[in-house]
Amino acid sequence: MERHTDITSTADDSQLISSILSGHIDKFCLLAARYAPHVQQLVECMISQVEDVEDVTQDTLMAAYESLPNYDSRRASFKTWLLRIAYHTALKRLRSESRMRFVEVEQTLLDAIPDQEADKLLSDTSPDRLQLLDQAISQLSIDDQMLLSLYYHDDRSLREIAYIVNRTDSYLRSRLQWLRKKLCNSIITLESHGNKQEI
């Protein structure tokens, strides 16, 4: 699993925010246009229905507009702050509709997997392994899928992710290590089932 980088220029965010807070509310459209695609991308990782994605994206932007006076640039960039709102808005929607999924794995099974074995298996980019990895990820809870997406796909730091999902850096570090082993165990299980079916 490799990390990818997505860098967005935010040089004049503070100027736009100051202008909006000074009464030029029409300027919020510029911020919304700049960051709506990032909000939508995050929400799509959590919610599959297109209509719900659009609703949550709009709800996020509205909540950001209403909360703009509380934004503190010393704590996070505007984009990170906005993604935090998107994450919690999407979670609220999922919980209200009881669509959160969980697959439990016994901790003893994960403890038995050496870190080196998990690293080797997850770094295998052959088509079959990537397909199994996608299946394994789809079995994770929405929270865990989002953590993997933010860390590996969006290349966000643990500090940023901790702010977005309201967790500590140390918790996320441990959770990522646990998730790597959980994915490894799932892939091994899926491969085993596939071999049995072939026989």
N, CA and C of each residue as an Amber inpcrd file, in Angstrom:
protein
   597
   0.8500000  -1.1830000   0.0000000   0.0000000   0.0000000   0.0000000
   0.8880000   1.2360000   0.0000000   0.8100000   2.0300000  -1.0750000
   1.6350000   3.2120000  -1.1870000   0.8000000   4.4580000  -0.9130000
   1.4910000   5.5220000  -0.5150000   0.8170000   6.7790000  -0.2570000
   0.9490000   7.6880000  -1.4640000  -0.1060000   8.4390000  -1.7520000
  -0.1070000   9.3670000  -2.8770000  -0.2800000  10.7870000  -2.3450000
   0.2540000  11.7280000  -3.0580000   0.2230000  13.1090000  -2.6000000
  -0.7580000  13.9430000  -3.4130000  -1.5580000  14.7560000  -2.7180000
  -2.4820000  15.6890000  -3.3520000  -2.2820000  17.0370000  -2.6930000
  -1.6380000  17.9590000  -3.3960000  -1.3120000  19.2590000  -2.8090000
  -2.2010000  20.3300000  -3.4190000  -2.8920000  21.1070000  -2.5810000
  -3.7630000  22.1690000  -3.0450000  -3.2750000  23.4950000  -2.5020000
  -3.2250000  24.5090000  -3.3470000  -2.7770000  25.8280000  -2.9050000
  -3.8440000  26.4850000  -2.0510000  -3.4590000  26.9810000  -0.8760000
  -4.4070000  27.6480000   0.0160000  -3.8820000  29.0250000   0.4060000
  -3.0770000  29.6110000  -0.4830000  -2.3930000  30.8620000  -0.1710000
  -3.3400000  31.9760000   0.2500000  -4.4720000  32.1130000  -0.4260000
  -5.3440000  33.2500000  -0.1070000  -6.6030000  32.8520000   0.6590000
  -6.6290000  31.6820000   1.2620000  -7.7870000  31.2810000   2.0660000
  -8.0590000  32.2820000   3.1810000  -7.0150000  32.6830000   3.8730000
  -7.1890000  33.5880000   5.0170000  -7.7760000  34.9180000   4.5800000
  -7.3690000  35.4000000   3.3980000  -7.9190000  36.6610000   2.8900000
  -9.3980000  36.5190000   2.5680000  -9.7560000  35.4110000   1.9310000
 -11.1580000  35.1670000   1.6130000 -12.0010000  35.0590000   2.8860000
 -11.4880000  34.3350000   3.8720000 -12.2220000  34.1440000   5.1300000
 -12.4240000  35.4820000   5.8300000 -11.3770000  36.2940000   5.8720000
 -11.4830000  37.6210000   6.4930000 -12.5320000  38.4610000   5.7770000
 -12.5390000  38.3770000   4.4590000 -13.5100000  39.1400000   3.6690000
 -14.9320000  38.6720000   3.9410000 -15.1140000  37.3490000   4.0290000
 -16.4430000  36.7870000   4.3150000 -16.9230000  37.2330000   5.6830000
 -16.0440000  37.1480000   6.6650000 -16.4090000  37.5270000   8.0310000
 -16.6470000  39.0280000   8.1660000 -16.1310000  39.7900000   7.2010000
 -16.3400000  41.2450000   7.2060000 -17.6530000  41.6280000   6.5300000
 -18.3670000  40.6210000   6.0240000 -19.6740000  40.9000000   5.4450000
 -19.8120000  40.5750000   3.9710000 -18.7070000  40.2270000   3.3110000
 -18.7700000  39.8720000   1.8910000 -19.0810000  38.3750000   1.7510000
 -20.3090000  38.0080000   2.1110000 -20.6770000  36.5930000   2.1790000
 -20.6410000  35.9060000   0.8140000 -20.7470000  36.6930000  -0.2620000
 -20.7000000  36.1130000  -1.5970000 -19.3540000  35.4500000  -1.8880000
 -18.3200000  35.8460000  -1.1480000 -16.9760000  35.2810000  -1.3590000
 -16.9010000  33.8190000  -0.9200000 -17.8850000  33.3850000  -0.1230000
 -17.8580000  31.9880000   0.3120000 -18.0080000  31.0500000  -0.8780000
 -18.6450000  31.5190000  -1.9340000 -18.7910000  30.7000000  -3.1450000
 -17.4300000  30.3180000  -3.7100000 -16.4410000  31.2050000  -3.5640000
 -15.0960000  30.9140000  -4.0550000 -14.4590000  29.7890000  -3.2450000
 -14.6270000  29.8590000  -1.9160000 -14.1010000  28.7930000  -1.0570000
 -14.8180000  27.4780000  -1.3420000 -16.1270000  27.5530000  -1.4950000
 -16.9160000  26.3450000  -1.7480000 -16.4970000  25.7000000  -3.0680000
 -16.3090000  26.5170000  -4.0930000 -15.9150000  25.9810000  -5.4010000
 -14.5280000  25.3450000  -5.3380000 -13.6540000  25.9290000  -4.5280000
 -12.2820000  25.4290000  -4.4110000 -12.2300000  24.0780000  -3.7070000
 -13.0400000  23.8990000  -2.6720000 -12.9010000  22.7130000  -1.8330000
 -14.0320000  21.6940000  -1.9360000 -15.0990000  22.0330000  -2.6290000
 -16.2110000  21.0720000  -2.7690000 -15.7610000  19.7340000  -3.3600000
 -14.8770000  19.7270000  -4.3830000 -14.4350000  18.4330000  -4.9140000
 -13.7190000  17.5600000  -3.8750000 -12.9490000  18.1970000  -2.9760000
 -12.2470000  17.4430000  -1.9320000 -13.2380000  16.8900000  -0.9080000
 -14.2300000  17.6920000  -0.5830000 -15.2780000  17.2380000   0.3380000
 -16.0220000  16.0620000  -0.2820000 -16.4040000  16.2050000  -1.5390000
 -17.1500000  15.1450000  -2.2180000 -16.3350000  13.8620000  -2.3060000
 -15.0390000  13.9950000  -2.5590000 -14.1820000  12.8110000  -2.6510000
 -14.1390000  12.0630000  -1.3230000 -14.0370000  12.7960000  -0.2290000
 -14.0120000  12.1450000   1.0860000 -15.3580000  11.4770000   1.3760000
 -16.4430000  12.1980000   1.0900000 -17.7780000  11.6610000   1.3650000
 -18.0480000  10.4150000   0.5350000 -17.5740000  10.3970000  -0.7140000
 -17.7670000   9.2270000  -1.5760000 -17.0870000   7.9790000  -1.0230000
 -16.0300000   8.1740000  -0.2420000 -15.3550000   7.0320000   0.3810000
 -16.2050000   6.4250000   1.4900000 -17.1440000   7.1980000   1.9950000
 -17.9430000   6.7470000   3.1190000 -19.3620000   6.3560000   2.7160000
 -19.8910000   7.0190000   1.7000000 -21.2880000   6.8390000   1.3080000
 -21.3490000   6.5000000  -0.1760000 -22.1240000   5.4950000  -0.5350000
 -22.1620000   5.0450000  -1.9310000 -23.2730000   5.6920000  -2.7480000
 -24.3910000   6.0400000  -2.1250000 -25.5130000   6.6070000  -2.8700000
 -25.1840000   8.0280000  -3.3360000 -25.3270000   8.2550000  -4.6510000
 -24.9650000   9.5480000  -5.2480000 -25.7630000  10.6880000  -4.6270000
 -27.0710000  10.4840000  -4.4260000 -27.9100000  11.5470000  -3.8670000
 -27.4470000  11.9230000  -2.4640000 -27.0890000  10.9060000  -1.6700000
 -26.6260000  11.1640000  -0.3100000 -25.2840000  11.8960000  -0.3150000
 -24.4120000  11.5350000  -1.2470000 -23.1120000  12.2070000  -1.3520000
 -23.3280000  13.6890000  -1.6160000 -24.2160000  14.0090000  -2.5330000
 -24.5010000  15.4040000  -2.8610000 -25.0990000  16.1330000  -1.6640000
 -26.0210000  15.4610000  -0.9670000 -26.6580000  16.0790000   0.2090000
 -25.6310000  16.3520000   1.3020000 -24.7840000  15.3620000   1.5840000
 -23.7890000  15.5210000   2.6490000 -22.7630000  16.5880000   2.2740000
 -22.4040000  16.6490000   1.0030000 -21.4690000  17.6900000   0.5540000
 -22.0760000  19.0720000   0.7830000 -23.3440000  19.2370000   0.4100000
 -24.0140000  20.5220000   0.6170000 -24.1800000  20.8380000   2.1070000
 -24.5360000  19.8210000   2.8920000 -24.6830000  20.0150000   4.3370000
 -23.3540000  20.4390000   4.9600000 -22.2690000  19.8470000   4.4590000
 -20.9340000  20.1850000   4.9710000 -20.6010000  21.6360000   4.6870000
 -20.8300000  22.0700000   3.4560000 -20.5160000  23.4580000   3.0770000
 -21.3800000  24.4470000   3.8610000 -22.6480000  24.0880000   4.0740000
 -23.5310000  24.9560000   4.8520000 -23.0680000  25.0490000   6.3080000
 -22.6880000  23.8860000   6.8680000 -22.2020000  23.8680000   8.2500000
 -20.9040000  24.6700000   8.3750000 -20.0440000  24.5820000   7.3600000
 -18.7860000  25.3330000   7.3700000 -19.0600000  26.8300000   7.3290000
 -20.0140000  27.2240000   6.4960000 -20.3690000  28.6490000   6.4060000
 -20.8750000  29.1690000   7.7510000 -21.7580000  28.3780000   8.3680000
 -22.3350000  28.7980000   9.6480000 -21.3110000  28.8080000  10.7730000
 -20.2970000  27.9250000  10.6750000 -19.2910000  27.8240000  11.7330000
 -18.0230000  28.6220000  11.4420000 -17.9980000  29.3220000  10.3210000
 -16.7810000  30.0220000   9.9020000 -16.2080000  30.9520000  10.9750000
 -17.0490000  31.6550000  11.7590000 -16.4810000  32.5130000  12.8130000
 -15.6690000  31.7330000  13.8580000 -15.9130000  30.4320000  13.9610000
 -15.1990000  29.6100000  14.9470000 -13.9320000  28.9740000  14.3830000
 -13.6890000  29.1450000  13.0820000 -12.5070000  28.5400000  12.4750000
 -11.2360000  29.1750000  13.0250000 -10.2840000  28.3090000  13.4100000
  -9.0000000  28.7550000  13.9660000  -7.8710000  28.2270000  13.0770000
  -7.2690000  29.1130000  12.3070000  -6.2150000  28.7040000  11.3710000
  -4.9680000  28.1930000  12.0770000  -4.8480000  28.4460000  13.3820000
  -3.6850000  27.9410000  14.1330000  -3.8010000  26.4530000  14.4060000
  -5.0060000  25.9360000  14.3610000  -5.2300000  24.5130000  14.6410000
  -5.1750000  23.6540000  13.3890000  -5.6260000  24.1890000  12.2600000
  -5.6530000  23.3990000  11.0180000  -5.8590000  24.3240000   9.8310000
  -5.4680000  23.8350000   8.6510000  -5.7550000  24.5810000   7.4280000
  -7.2600000  24.5640000   7.2000000  -7.7520000  25.4810000   6.3710000
  -9.1910000  25.5200000   6.1080000  -9.6560000  24.2010000   5.4930000
  -8.8490000  23.6460000   4.5860000  -9.2140000  22.3890000   3.9300000
  -9.3540000  21.2690000   4.9560000  -8.4000000  21.1570000   5.8670000
  -8.4550000  20.1080000   6.8860000  -9.6580000  20.3100000   7.7970000
  -9.9080000  21.5600000   8.1660000 -11.0730000  21.8920000   9.0010000
 -12.3640000  21.4970000   8.2960000 -12.4420000  21.7770000   6.9980000
 -13.6270000  21.4500000   6.2130000 -13.8120000  19.9360000   6.0980000
 -12.7140000  19.2090000   5.9190000 -12.8090000  17.7480000   5.8250000
 -13.2370000  17.1340000   7.1630000 -12.8600000  17.7670000   8.2530000
 -13.3220000  17.3070000   9.5720000 -14.8420000  17.4090000   9.6500000
 -15.3790000  18.5250000   9.1900000 -16.8360000  18.7060000   9.1870000
 -17.4890000  17.6680000   8.2720000 -16.8870000  17.4500000   7.0940000
 -17.4350000  16.4760000   6.1400000 -17.4530000  15.0770000   6.7390000
 -16.3660000  14.7020000   7.3740000 -16.2500000  13.3670000   7.9720000
 -17.3580000  13.1370000   8.9910000 -17.5530000  14.0910000   9.8940000
 -18.5480000  13.9140000  10.9510000 -19.9750000  14.0550000  10.4190000
 -20.1640000  14.8570000   9.3900000 -21.4910000  14.9680000   8.7660000
 -21.8690000  13.6520000   8.0870000 -20.9090000  13.0460000   7.3960000
 -21.1550000  11.7600000   6.7420000 -21.4220000  10.6610000   7.7720000
 -20.6420000  10.6450000   8.8490000 -20.8600000   9.6480000   9.9070000
 -22.2500000   9.7810000  10.5120000 -22.6610000  11.0090000  10.7250000
 -23.9950000  11.2510000  11.2880000 -25.0760000  10.6960000  10.3620000
 -24.8910000  10.9040000   9.0520000 -25.8670000  10.3860000   8.0770000
 -25.8880000   8.8510000   8.1090000 -24.7090000   8.2350000   8.1420000
 -24.6290000   6.7720000   8.1510000 -25.2550000   6.1890000   9.4100000
 -24.9640000   6.8050000  10.5430000 -25.5020000   6.2880000  11.8090000
 -27.0140000   6.4380000  11.8600000 -27.5250000   7.5300000  11.3130000
 -28.9720000   7.7540000  11.3450000 -29.7060000   6.7450000  10.4700000
 -29.0190000   6.2150000   9.4570000 -29.6500000   5.2580000   8.5560000
 -29.1580000   3.8350000   8.7920000 -28.3940000   3.6360000   9.8750000
 -27.9090000   2.3070000  10.2850000 -27.2170000   1.5740000   9.1430000
 -26.2530000   2.2470000   8.5020000 -25.5690000   1.6210000   7.3740000
 -24.0980000   1.3710000   7.6640000 -23.7050000   1.4510000   8.9110000
 -22.3080000   1.1990000   9.2420000 -22.0860000  -0.3030000   9.3710000
 -20.9590000  -0.7920000   8.7780000 -20.6650000  -2.2280000   8.7620000
 -19.4310000  -2.5130000   9.5910000 -19.4290000  -3.6690000  10.2320000
 -18.2750000  -4.0650000  11.0290000 -17.9900000  -5.5490000  10.8230000
 -16.7310000  -5.8850000  10.6990000 -16.3210000  -7.2900000  10.6250000
 -15.3170000  -7.5120000  11.7490000 -15.6490000  -8.3620000  12.6820000
 -14.7860000  -8.6030000  13.8370000 -13.7530000  -9.6910000  13.5370000
 -12.5710000  -9.4900000  14.0360000 -11.4960000 -10.4790000  13.9150000
 -10.8770000 -10.6490000  15.2940000 -10.6620000 -11.8790000  15.6910000
 -10.0790000 -12.1230000  17.0140000  -8.6690000 -11.5470000  17.0890000
  -8.3910000 -10.8490000  18.1880000  -7.0950000 -10.2050000  18.3600000
  -5.9530000 -11.2150000  18.3590000  -6.1970000 -12.4010000  18.8840000
  -5.1290000 -13.4070000  18.9370000  -4.6570000 -13.7920000  17.5370000
  -5.5790000 -13.7910000  16.5610000  -5.2050000 -14.0960000  15.1800000
  -4.2820000 -13.0210000  14.6180000  -4.5810000 -11.7760000  14.9540000
  -3.7730000 -10.6750000  14.4430000  -2.4130000 -10.6170000  15.1200000
  -2.3800000 -10.9080000  16.4050000  -1.1020000 -10.8870000  17.1290000
  -0.1330000 -11.9240000  16.5880000  -0.6790000 -12.9840000  15.9990000
   0.1720000 -14.0640000  15.4880000   0.8130000 -13.7230000  14.1450000
   0.3810000 -12.6350000  13.5140000   0.9320000 -12.2440000  12.2120000
   2.1240000 -11.3050000  12.4170000   3.3240000 -11.7050000  12.0150000
   4.4990000 -10.8300000  12.1540000   4.3530000  -9.5870000  11.2750000
   4.8880000  -8.4600000  11.7380000   4.8140000  -7.2170000  10.9650000
   5.4200000  -7.3880000   9.5750000   6.5350000  -8.1400000   9.4970000
   7.2170000  -8.3180000   8.2110000   6.3230000  -9.0640000   7.2140000
   5.5630000 -10.0380000   7.7100000   4.6750000 -10.8050000   6.8270000
   3.5610000  -9.9060000   6.2940000   3.0080000  -9.0730000   7.1650000
   1.9480000  -8.1550000   6.7410000   2.4830000  -7.1680000   5.7150000
   3.6750000  -6.6120000   5.9710000   4.2800000  -5.6550000   5.0370000
   4.5190000  -6.2900000   3.6740000   5.0440000  -7.5100000   3.6700000
   5.3460000  -8.2020000   2.4140000   4.0720000  -8.4770000   1.6260000
   3.0480000  -8.9640000   2.3050000   1.8100000  -9.3110000   1.6270000
   1.1240000  -8.0630000   1.0660000   1.0960000  -6.9810000   1.8460000
   0.3960000  -5.7680000   1.4210000   1.1650000  -4.9710000   0.3750000
   2.4420000  -5.2680000   0.2010000   3.2200000  -4.5740000  -0.8300000
   3.1750000  -5.3030000  -2.1690000   2.5090000  -6.4540000  -2.2000000
   2.3600000  -7.2300000  -3.4360000   1.3170000  -6.5370000  -4.3200000
   1.7470000  -6.0530000  -5.4950000   0.8440000  -5.3090000  -6.3720000
   0.3540000  -6.1320000  -7.5710000   0.4330000  -7.4560000  -7.4790000
  -0.0890000  -8.2920000  -8.5570000  -1.6070000  -8.1080000  -8.6130000
  -2.2030000  -8.2320000  -9.8050000  -3.6530000  -8.0060000  -9.9590000
  -4.5130000  -8.8280000  -8.9990000  -4.1540000 -10.1010000  -8.8130000
  -4.9500000 -10.9540000  -7.9200000  -4.9140000 -10.4410000  -6.4860000
  -3.7150000 -10.0650000  -6.0430000  -3.5800000  -9.5660000  -4.6690000
  -4.3010000  -8.2320000  -4.4900000  -4.2220000  -7.3500000  -5.4800000
  -4.9060000  -6.0610000  -5.3830000  -6.4190000  -6.2440000  -5.3170000
  -6.9140000  -7.2350000  -6.0460000  -8.3530000  -7.5240000  -6.0040000
  -8.7570000  -8.0240000  -4.6160000  -7.9220000  -8.8950000  -4.0460000
  -8.2040000  -9.3970000  -2.6960000  -8.0980000  -8.2740000  -1.6690000
  -7.1460000  -7.3670000  -1.8820000  -6.9980000  -6.2350000  -0.9700000
  -8.2470000  -5.3610000  -1.0010000  -8.7870000  -5.1070000  -2.1990000
 -10.0250000  -4.3310000  -2.3140000 -11.1620000  -5.0130000  -1.5700000
 -11.2570000  -6.3450000  -1.7090000 -12.3110000  -7.0920000  -1.0050000
 -12.1290000  -6.9730000   0.5010000 -10.8810000  -7.0960000   0.9520000
 -10.5940000  -7.0240000   2.3890000 -10.9330000  -5.6460000   2.9410000
 -10.5990000  -4.6030000   2.1940000 -10.8940000  -3.2430000   2.6420000
 -12.3950000  -3.0080000   2.7120000 -13.1350000  -3.5680000   1.7550000
 -14.5960000  -3.3860000   1.7410000 -15.2790000  -4.0030000   2.9570000
 -14.5870000  -4.9280000   3.6390000 -15.1530000  -5.5680000   4.8260000
 -14.8940000  -4.7660000   6.1080000 -14.0880000  -3.7230000   6.0020000
 -13.7750000  -2.9090000   7.1740000 -14.9170000  -1.9570000   7.5000000
 -14.9080000  -1.4320000   8.7070000 -15.8830000  -0.4110000   9.0730000
 -15.5990000   0.8560000   8.2730000 -16.5800000   1.7140000   8.1620000
 -16.4210000   2.9720000   7.4330000 -15.2830000   3.7900000   8.0360000
 -15.1940000   3.8290000   9.3630000 -14.1280000   4.5860000  10.0320000
 -12.7480000   4.1030000   9.5940000 -12.5820000   2.7850000   9.5550000
 -11.2740000   2.2230000   9.1980000 -10.9610000   2.4370000   7.7150000
 -11.9740000   2.3020000   6.8550000 -11.7640000   2.5840000   5.4400000
 -11.3210000   4.0320000   5.2400000 -11.9410000   4.9350000   5.9850000
 -11.6020000   6.3420000   5.8540000 -10.1860000   6.6190000   6.3460000
  -9.7820000   5.9760000   7.4190000  -8.4280000   6.1460000   7.9350000
  -7.4070000   5.7200000   6.8830000  -7.6360000   4.5700000   6.2550000
  -6.7250000   4.0920000   5.2160000  -6.6990000   5.0390000   4.0240000
  -7.8630000   5.5380000   3.6490000  -7.9460000   6.4450000   2.4990000
  -7.2150000   7.7540000   2.7720000  -7.4220000   8.3090000   3.9530000
  -6.7700000   9.5770000   4.2930000  -5.2540000   9.4220000   4.3880000
  -4.8150000   8.2890000   4.9040000  -3.3760000   8.0930000   5.1260000
  -2.6430000   7.6710000   3.8560000  -3.1950000   6.6800000   3.1460000
  -2.4960000   6.1310000   1.9890000  -2.8350000   6.8400000   0.6770000
  -4.0950000   7.1810000   0.4880000  -4.4910000   7.7950000  -0.7810000
  -4.2600000   9.3050000  -0.7700000  -4.7150000   9.9680000   0.2960000
  -4.5830000  11.4260000   0.3650000  -3.2360000  11.8720000   0.9230000
  -2.4600000  10.9090000   1.4410000  -1.1240000  11.2020000   1.9780000
  -1.1590000  12.2660000   3.0760000  -2.1540000  12.1760000   3.9420000
  -2.2650000  13.1310000   5.0440000  -1.4470000  12.6420000   6.2400000
  -0.9330000  13.5870000   6.9830000  -0.1540000  13.2500000   8.1680000
  -1.0900000  12.7220000   9.2560000  -0.5160000  11.9770000  10.1990000
  -1.3350000  11.4770000  11.3110000  -1.9240000  12.6340000  12.1140000
  -1.1820000  13.7230000  12.1920000  -1.6710000  14.8900000  12.9280000
  -2.9290000  15.4540000  12.2720000  -2.9140000  15.5660000  10.9410000
  -4.0860000  16.0550000  10.2180000  -5.2710000  15.1060000  10.3770000
  -4.9930000  13.8200000  10.2050000  -6.0680000  12.8290000  10.3090000
  -6.6530000  12.8350000  11.7200000  -5.7950000  12.9550000  12.7150000
  -6.2600000  12.9930000  14.1080000  -7.2280000  14.1490000  14.3130000
  -6.9300000  15.2670000  13.6760000  -7.8160000  16.4340000  13.7820000
  -9.1460000  16.1650000  13.0850000  -9.0820000  15.5760000  11.8980000
 -10.2970000  15.3190000  11.1110000 -11.2250000  14.3440000  11.8220000
 -10.6700000  13.2400000  12.3330000 -11.5150000  12.1880000  12.9190000
 -11.6260000  12.2900000  14.4370000 -10.9800000  13.3050000  15.0080000
 -11.0700000  13.5610000  16.4570000 -10.5040000  12.4070000  17.2880000
  -9.2800000  11.9910000  16.9290000  -8.5540000  10.9500000  17.6610000
  -7.1370000  11.4360000  17.9370000  -6.3900000  10.6840000  18.7360000
  -5.0000000  11.0580000  19.0070000  -4.0710000  10.4290000  17.9710000
  -2.9040000  11.0530000  17.7890000  -1.9060000  10.5000000  16.8620000
  -1.5370000   9.0720000  17.2420000  -1.3180000   8.8530000  18.5340000
  -0.8710000   7.5310000  18.9900000  -1.9400000   6.4700000  18.7370000
  -3.1980000   6.8260000  18.9280000  -4.2770000   5.8810000  18.6400000
  -4.2740000   5.5050000  17.1640000  -4.1370000   6.5070000  16.2860000
  -4.1620000   6.2480000  14.8480000  -2.9670000   5.4150000  14.4050000
  -1.8220000   5.6670000  15.0010000  -0.6190000   4.8920000  14.6670000
  -0.8410000   3.4170000  15.0000000  -1.3850000   3.1580000  16.1810000
  -1.6720000   1.7820000  16.5920000  -2.7670000   1.1690000  15.7210000
  -3.7570000   1.9990000  15.3910000  -4.8720000   1.5030000  14.5830000
  -4.4000000   1.1130000  13.1880000  -3.5110000   1.9000000  12.6020000
  -2.9850000   1.5770000  11.2760000  -2.2080000   0.2680000  11.2980000
  -1.4160000   0.0770000  12.3460000  -0.6600000  -1.1700000  12.4630000
  -1.6250000  -2.3530000  12.6000000  -2.6520000  -2.1690000  13.3940000
  -3.6600000  -3.2170000  13.5850000  -4.3950000  -3.5020000  12.2810000
  -4.7160000  -2.4460000  11.5280000  -5.4380000  -2.6070000  10.2700000
  -4.6090000  -3.3490000   9.2350000  -3.3140000  -3.0950000   9.1980000
  -2.4500000  -3.8000000   8.2540000  -2.5000000  -5.3090000   8.5230000
  -2.4740000  -5.6800000   9.7940000  -2.5480000  -7.0980000  10.1430000
  -3.9420000  -7.6640000   9.8540000  -4.9490000  -6.8540000  10.0790000
  -6.3170000  -7.3060000   9.8180000  -6.5120000  -7.5460000   8.3200000
  -5.9940000  -6.6500000   7.4920000  -6.0880000  -6.8300000   6.0470000
  -5.3110000  -8.0570000   5.6030000  -4.1440000  -8.2500000   6.1860000
  -3.3190000  -9.4230000   5.8820000  -4.0990000 -10.6970000   6.1940000
  -4.7110000 -10.7430000   7.3700000  -5.4930000 -11.9190000   7.7690000
  -6.6660000 -12.1440000   6.8180000  -7.3250000 -11.0680000   6.4130000
  -8.4630000 -11.1850000   5.5080000  -8.0320000 -11.7140000   4.1450000
  -6.8950000 -11.2250000   3.6420000  -6.3990000 -11.6690000   2.3400000
  -6.0420000 -13.1550000   2.3930000  -5.3700000 -13.5700000   3.4640000
  -5.0140000 -14.9820000   3.6190000  -6.2770000 -15.8460000   3.6420000
  -7.3060000 -15.3760000   4.3530000  -8.5740000 -16.1090000   4.4380000
  -9.2550000 -16.1820000   3.0810000  -9.2820000 -15.0420000   2.3580000
  -9.9080000 -15.0190000   1.0380000  -9.1760000 -15.9340000   0.0620000
  -7.8490000 -15.9450000   0.1320000  -7.0570000 -16.8240000  -0.7320000
  -7.3470000 -18.2800000  -0.4110000  -7.4570000 -18.5830000   0.8600000
  -7.7350000 -19.9540000   1.2890000  -9.0880000 -20.4180000   0.7660000
 -10.0790000 -19.5620000   0.8510000 -11.4160000 -19.9070000   0.3580000
 -11.3990000 -20.0830000  -1.1480000 -10.6210000 -19.2510000  -1.8250000
 -10.5190000 -19.3550000  -3.2840000  -9.8910000 -20.6570000  -3.7120000
  -8.8390000 -21.0820000  -2.9910000  -8.1840000 -22.3490000  -3.3070000
  -9.0940000 -23.5400000  -3.1050000  -9.9110000 -23.4740000  -2.0490000
 -10.8440000 -24.5690000  -1.7810000 -11.8800000 -24.6870000  -2.8790000
 -12.3250000 -23.4940000  -3.3800000 -13.3430000 -23.5100000  -4.4260000
 -12.7670000 -24.1020000  -5.7270000 -11.4860000 -23.8200000  -5.9780000
 -10.8590000 -24.3300000  -7.1990000 -10.7310000 -25.8550000  -7.1820000
 -10.5190000 -26.4090000  -5.9820000 -10.4120000 -27.8660000  -5.8390000
 -11.7860000 -28.4690000  -6.0330000
